[in-house]
């Protein structure tokens, strides 16, 4: 369902008429994140790539995964922002969506991990001028805005004491922005109203209503795998094959990182 969120978000943002979505990025978290049931990043990255084989606009980035330590979400967004908005000869092949070079000094836009990033370009040309290629944006559009795509549960985690650094929340919401996909039982608008920080930046938060609800979760899928139950038609076949061939999500595959 994480991949489905990209499609829902793109439809919504482009319907608004003020955005042209030029690409999406899935960024697996570093192994040092110490999350329960976290398996090796090598396997997580490969499964993301397999799941995205049929997508012509969402890609997997391993930058975050390959670092020596866990990186806060605000810093990850800053990295992608600088990579997608380079100047002069600094542009290079980084595996990210191809965008035009900027002609001046870029203006910087602007955690617990979700592995979802939504990349979008503001103030686009008309629909008639937009190319069918998701990465081929108008040459006059030199600034790409990077937003964090997430579920309502991540938004609500901003209220958990000591989970997020205040300055990181300000950077994520104020300088980059959120695209929040609703879930059954959530009320993100009410949550934003009750948070002074989120209310301050409410115009930088896009709320996407998911009308086709389902109760699928990664936790339930992992549980089914451990119990040797079928996950077909929930997970892409190439990913299922990879999980089976590597015997993933068994107790011996889980990474245990001592918390300090």
N, C-alpha and C positions, 0 to 999 in steps of 0.2 A: 504493500500500500504506500510505502514511501515514494516509490517511483510514480505511482498514480497521482500523488500530490503535485508533482511537477506539471502534469497535464492539466489538472484542475486549476492550478494557479495560473498557468499560461493563458488558458481560455479566459479567465476572469480579468487578468491584467490587460489583455489585448482588447477585450470588450469595452474597457474604460475609455479607450481611444487616445490615451496620452502615453502609452507605453508600446514599445515593440520588444518582445522578449527575444533576445539573440542567442541565449544558451543557458544551460543549467549545469551545475557541478555537484557531484556527490563526492564528499571528502571524508573517507574513513578516519576515525579517530586513532591517535597513536596508541600503541600497546600499553604505554605507561599510564593510561587513563584510569586503570584499576576498576573497571566496571564489572559487576558480577556477570558470569557467563561470556566474557569477552574472549574470543578466540584470536589466534595469530592474525596480525594485520595482513600478512601475505595472502591468507585465504580470504579475508574479507574483501580485499581489493580485487582479487580474481573473480569472486562471485559478483561483485558490482559490475565488472567489465562484461561478464557473461550475461547478466540480466539486462545490460544496456546495449547489447549487440544490435537490436532492432531499432534503437533510437537514433535519429539523425540530429538531435540537438542537445541531449544530455550526455555528459561525459564524466569519467572518474578521474579525480586528481589524487595523486599519492604524495603530494608535497607534505601535507600534515603528518601522514603516516611515517614518512621516511626521516623525520626529524629525530634528534637524540632524546627528546623529551616531549611530554604532553604540552600542547600549545592552546592557550585560551582562545575562545571563539572570536573575540574582538581582534586578536592579532591575526587569526586566520583570514578574517574578512579584509583586514588591512593589506595582507599579502596579495590576495586575489585582486583587490582594487588596484594595487600598484602594478601587478602583472598585466592586467587588462587595460590599463590606461598608461602605457609607457610613452616616453618622448624620445624623439631623435633616433639614435642608433641603439637604444636600450631594448628595443623590441626583439624578442627571440622566440624560437620554437619551444613553447612550454606545454603544449598539449591542451591549452585552453582555447575557448572560442576565438576565432580570428576576427579582429576588429581593426579599423583604420588607426594609423598612428596619429597622435595628437600633435599639434603644431606649437603648443606653448607649454608653460609649466602647469602640470595637473593640479587641480584643486581637490585635496583629499576629502572624501565623503566621511562626512563625520568631521559565565559560560558553562558550563556543562555542555556536553556535546550532543548535537544531533548531526547527522552526516548529510545534511542537505543544505545546498546553497542555490539561490535563484539569481541568475544574472540577467539584468535588464537594461535597456537603453531608453533614456527619457527624451521627450520632445521629438518624436520621430516624424518622418515624412508621412504623407497621406497613405491610406491603404493601397491606392492605385500604384504608388511608387515603390511600395515594399516588395522586395524580391522574395520568391518562394523559398530560397535557401535561408535557413534559420540563422546562419552566421554571416550572410552577405548583406550587411546593413548599408544604408546610404553613406556615401563617402564624406558627406558633410557632417555626419554624426560622429563626433570624436570623443564623447564622454560616455562611458558605461557606468551605470550604477549597480553596485552589488548589494543585494538584500539577502537576509537570512530567511529561508523557507522552513516553516516549522508547524507543528500541531499546537492546538490550544493548550495541551499539557505542558509544553515547554514555556509558553507564555506565562502560565500560572506558576511555574517554578521560580519566576522572578521574585515571588513573595516568600520563598523559603529562606529563613535566616541563614546567613553566612554561606549560601550556595554560590552566589554571584557577587563579584566585586562591584561596588556602586559605579565606579568609573567605567567598567566594562559594559554595564547595562546602558549607561548614558551613550557610550560610543556605538554600541550595536543598534539601539533604537534611534538615537538622535542623528548620527552621522551616516548610517547605512539604511536602517529601516527593516521592518519585518513584513513578511507575507504569512499570515496565520490561517491555516485551514481548520475549520471547526470540526469538532467531534461530538458524538452523542453525549448529551448531558453537560456540555460545556457552554459557557456564556462569556466569550471573550470581551464583548462590549461592556458588560457589567464589571468585569475584572479590570479593564482599562479605566473605567470611571472611578473605581475605588483605589487606584494607584496614582499618586500624585506625579510620579515620574512618567508613567505611561500616558497619563492624561495630557501631560505637557507636550508629548510628541505624538499625540494621537493621529495627526495628519500624515505621519510617516509610517503608519501601520495599516496595511491592507488586510481586511478580514474576508476570507473566501468561504462561503457556505458550501459544505459538502451535503448535497441533497440525497445522495445514494449512500446511506450509512451501512457499515458492516462492522463486525466485532473482531476482525482479524487483527492480531498483534504479533510482533516478532517473538514475544515471550511464549505465546501459545504455539507458534510454529516450532520453536526450539523444543518445547515440551513434547510435541507430537513426534519429532525426530528421535528424541531420547526413548520414546515408548514404541519406536518402530512402526508408527502409524503413517499413513499416506498423506503427503502434502501436495500431491499433484493437482494442477489447476489453481493452486494458490501461489506456488513458486514456479518460475520458468523451468522447463525441463533441463536446460543445460546446467542450471544451478543445482537442481536436484541430483543430477549425475555427478557433479563435482563434489557435493556433500557426501554422497555415498562412497565415491572412489577414495576420498580422503578421510572417511570415517569421522566426520566433524560432529561437533556438539555432543560428544561423549565426555564423561568426566575428565579423562586424561588430556583432552584438548583445551581445557579452560586455562587461561592465563591467570596465575595468582600473583598479585603484586602487593607486597607488604605496605600497609599504610603507615606513614610516619606521623 
